[in-house]
Amino acid sequence: MSEPTVRTFPDSAALSTAAAAAFVDVVVAAQKERGTASVVLTGGGTGIATLKALRENSGDVDWSAVHVFFGDERFLPEGDGERNYVQARAALLDHVPVDADLVHAMASSDGPLRDDIDVAAATYLQAIAAFAAPDGEPTFDIHLLGMGGEGHINSLFPHTDAVRESERLVIAVTDSPKPPPRRITLTLPAVRRARQVWFLVAGEEKAEAAAAAINGASAEDWPSAGAKGIDETVWFLDEAAASQL
Ligand SMILES: O=C1O[C@H](COP(=O)(O)O)[C@@H](O)[C@H](O)[C@H]1O
């Protein structure tokens, strides 16, 4: 696993512009090398702002050959504006020529799987397993991550079974301390299957968590500390989020 590197920007807009440009470079290079690219999107304010920046300039990306996954999802009805999928569509996916078959959304609470979050998580696990490279091989080109002020990433919160999960790649969370309580999430072992893990973090309220994770704290206390990419782990921070480094 790679050690963290830090890129600091004057504000969150500059951060999102730079992360979007880096995303284009990695996806285009992956498509040149392997024909397709695979990315994992994040929810959260800075993550969604970065998708909007990507919509404004996605360079030579062939969107029809990008597999799109989600790091986590709030288990809510289909059109709920709090769903990360709904926000990602509005910010990016509805505006670029993605192949709908390659957009791997997590289930909603009122879809064909009804309201069974365990079945929903198992179904997403199957989607990932069908796509995943063998153990030890990278599965995703990029995994984007937002981070909460207490260090959560995806729906992996401090001092929970979810952050300790060491085998399953996808799990259901039913007691998220941040609403809504029911979520589906990729785990740390899934995040660690990405070549590139990129944190998109802005704001002074995230500064303590960023410093702790970058300085090697435990994932139990600061889940973001456990998220590392195979080739690179990059922290895109604005100056406020970098203020305790
Ligand atoms: O609930 C969530 O929060 C995190 C961080 O969000 P932010 O708005 O504080 O940046 C996000 O990464 C995650 O996908 C989302 O479900």
The ligand as a MOL file (V3000), in Angstrom:
LIG
                    3D

  0  0  0     0  0            999 V3000
M  V30 BEGIN CTAB
M  V30 COUNTS 16 16 0 0 0
M  V30 BEGIN ATOM
M  V30 1 O -22.4090 10.8360 4.5580 0
M  V30 2 C -21.4490 10.9730 3.8430 0
M  V30 3 O -20.4730 11.8410 4.2000 0
M  V30 4 C -19.1560 11.7750 3.6660 0
M  V30 5 C -18.4880 13.1460 3.8350 0
M  V30 6 O -19.3720 14.1700 3.4040 0
M  V30 7 P -18.9780 15.7080 3.4610 0
M  V30 8 O -20.2020 16.4490 2.9710 0
M  V30 9 O -18.6460 16.0470 4.8780 0
M  V30 10 O -17.8000 15.9110 2.5380 0
M  V30 11 C -19.1760 11.2610 2.2430 0
M  V30 12 O -17.8710 10.9990 1.8210 0
M  V30 13 C -20.0160 10.0040 2.1320 0
M  V30 14 O -20.0230 9.4970 0.8050 0
M  V30 15 C -21.4150 10.3310 2.5160 0
M  V30 16 O -22.3050 9.2520 2.4150 0
M  V30 END ATOM
M  V30 BEGIN BOND
M  V30 1 2 1 2
M  V30 2 1 2 3
M  V30 3 1 2 15
M  V30 4 1 3 4
M  V30 5 1 4 5
M  V30 6 1 4 11
M  V30 7 1 5 6
M  V30 8 1 6 7
M  V30 9 2 7 8
M  V30 10 1 7 9
M  V30 11 1 7 10
M  V30 12 1 11 12
M  V30 13 1 11 13
M  V30 14 1 13 14
M  V30 15 1 13 15
M  V30 16 1 15 16
M  V30 END BOND
M  V30 END CTAB
M  END
